[in-house]
Amino acid sequence: MKQKIRLVLRYFAALVLAVSIIAPLLWMFLMSVSSAEDLTRIPLEWLPRHWDFSRYASLLTLQAGQPGALFLHALGNSLLVACGATVISLLLAIPAAYSFSRYPGRDGWLFGSLAIYMVPPVAFVLPLYFILEKLTLLNTHIGLILVYCSMILPFLTWMLKNQFDALPVDIEQASRLDGLRYWQVLLRITLPLAKPALGASAMFGWLLAWDEFFYALLFTNNINAQTLPVTIAGFTAGRATDDGLIAAVGILAAIPPLFIALWLQKTLVSGLTAGGSKG
């Protein structure tokens, strides 16, 4: 009896979680296909009388004067910056995390980087701005990638370090006895075993860069390097705001993270559970 109650409660909790996630997305989609009259009608009707997909068409075209000229450019900027920052951070975090995991006595450096990661971003605005200005990297993709690396790298290092701690050391020691060097052990033995952890870490690092707004707002001033969060905020800056258009932008902006999450679903779940007891 108790097991049935626990099972019912578990499914009920899963249902509540699913509804809390899906309901806002569903409402945002209904807004995006509703006319201005449907959105302002009192009392509000849940389903639009006239389904209007013209906003999606305008967002997916590069025709001058259409919002798609801004949206698609910003989407490309976000993909480039998020992927670039994630790849660079992951390449640097792997050897750093392996070093912290396999060679004790260096935890001070790890905790120091985590302490810097926890400092509010506003504390680094002026130093980063002056550095980017001196290097002529303001309003550039490279400048944003470097700034995002400083934000993502400590997080990925900490996450991968916990995952490496969960891997068996005996296999690595046997490989060393067989004549493999440290970098060969890392590439041939450790990384294949830590593949789920790499996928989960890359996913979280990519989401940090994808959703970042503060630095992108301050270090970019036009569409050349502006990312999607800043451009979405720009759609709400006018006096006459099209709520349906903003909802359509939100739906389209959620598609890339959704596809990546589905693509890395198995890797993400196994990577999180593998390191769930560490840290």
TAWOJO-V699067 format. One record per backbone hydrogen bond with DSSP energy under -1.0 kcal/mol. NH is the residue of the N-H (numbers start at 1). CO is the residue of the C=O. Records with the same first field share a line. If there is no record, write none. Layout:
NH = CO / CO
This chain:
5 = 1
6 = 2
7 = 3
8 = 4
9 = 5
10 = 6
11 = 7
12 = 8
13 = 9
14 = 10
15 = 11
16 = 12
17 = 13
18 = 14
19 = 15
20 = 16
21 = 17
22 = 18
23 = 19
26 = 22
27 = 23
28 = 24
29 = 25
30 = 26
31 = 27
32 = 28
33 = 29
34 = 31
39 = 35
40 = 36
52 = 33
57 = 53
58 = 54
59 = 55
60 = 56
66 = 63
68 = 58
69 = 66
71 = 67
72 = 68
74 = 70
75 = 71
76 = 72
77 = 73
78 = 74
79 = 75
80 = 76
81 = 77
82 = 78
83 = 79
84 = 80
85 = 81
86 = 82
87 = 83
88 = 84
89 = 85
90 = 86
91 = 87
92 = 88
93 = 89
94 = 90
96 = 92
97 = 93
98 = 94
99 = 95
100 = 96
101 = 97
102 = 98
103 = 99
110 = 106
111 = 107
112 = 108
113 = 109
114 = 110
115 = 111
116 = 112
117 = 113
118 = 114
123 = 120
124 = 121
128 = 124
129 = 125
130 = 126
131 = 127
132 = 128
133 = 129
134 = 130
135 = 131
136 = 133
137 = 132
139 = 219
144 = 140
145 = 141
146 = 142
147 = 143
148 = 144
149 = 145
150 = 146
152 = 148
153 = 149
156 = 152
157 = 153
158 = 154
159 = 155
160 = 156
161 = 157
162 = 158
163 = 159
164 = 160
165 = 161
167 = 164
173 = 169
174 = 170
175 = 171
176 = 172
177 = 173
178 = 174
179 = 176
180 = 175
185 = 181
186 = 182
187 = 183
188 = 184
189 = 185
190 = 185
191 = 186
193 = 189
194 = 190
198 = 194
199 = 195
200 = 196
201 = 197
202 = 198
203 = 199
204 = 200
205 = 201
206 = 202
207 = 203
208 = 204
209 = 205
210 = 206
211 = 207
217 = 213
218 = 214
219 = 215
225 = 222
226 = 222
231 = 227
232 = 228
233 = 229
234 = 230
235 = 231
237 = 234
243 = 241
246 = 242
247 = 243
248 = 244
249 = 245
250 = 246
251 = 247
252 = 248
253 = 249
254 = 250
258 = 254
259 = 255
260 = 256
261 = 257
262 = 258
263 = 259
264 = 260
265 = 262
268 = 264
269 = 265
270 = 266
271 = 267
272 = 268
273 = 269
274 = 270
275 = 271
278 = 275
